Amino acid sequence: MAEGETESPGPTKCGPYISWVTSRSVNLLIRGVVLFLIGVFLALVLNLLQIQRNVTLFPPDVITSIFSSAWWVPPCCGTASAVIGLLYPCIDRHLGEPHKFKREWSSVMRCVAVFVGINHASAKVDFDNNIQLSLTLAALSIGLWWTFDRSRSGFGLGVGIAFLATMVTQLLVYNGVYQYTSPDFLYVRSWLPCIFFAGGITMGNIGRQLALYECKVIAEKSHQE
């Protein structure tokens, strides 16, 4: 090489820590988007069932979509689903108790099917009174947790989600955003916390499974490097 000429630097490579952080950030974003879309889809389907049976009533001027759902319901449910689905595996890591019970997609799909069935029962099955329906849905929701989760963190988060979601719903109904027919628990139906509990467990299982898939992908990339 002639004097005065300098060797052009080659392409810079990110260090292993930077690559790991970037990979985790991208995967976290992807998981959040997937959970959001799943939450939007479930909100459209399940809210349609409630409206068809006149369980929930929206003012006529806000029913603008072809799914007969208020426009703000799917985005709110999608956002909540993303937060819940990302929170469950985060809590598992923080507690040092990775969830290993029935960690396969077939189990997750069965959990989703049972959750849809519980919501469908709340709209379709007729009981003599709301107390019988509430007790039945409570038993089904706890059965869903026992069948597909069985973790203390999952149960605790499910109860917390049910409490917070019920309080928010009470405030929405109180302010006239929408209403429930035949409310028996202040402004809502007494079985509503059971639906929120089952929904939290379901989205938590989906979030855990997505996190497990992310760990496998990162491990494979690290092995290849």
Secondary structure, 3 states (H helix, E strand, C coil): CCCCCCCCCCCCCCCHHHHHHHHHHHHHHHHHHHHHHHHHHHHHHHHHHHHHCCCEECCHHHCCCCCCCCCCHHHHHHHHHHHHHHHHHHHHHHHCCCCCCCCCHHHHHHHHHHHHHHHHHHHHCCCCCHHHHHHHHHHHHHHHHHHHCCCHHHHHHHHHHHHHHHHHHHHHHHCCCCEECCCCECCECCCHHHHHHHHHHHHHHHHHHHHHHHHHHHHHHHHHC
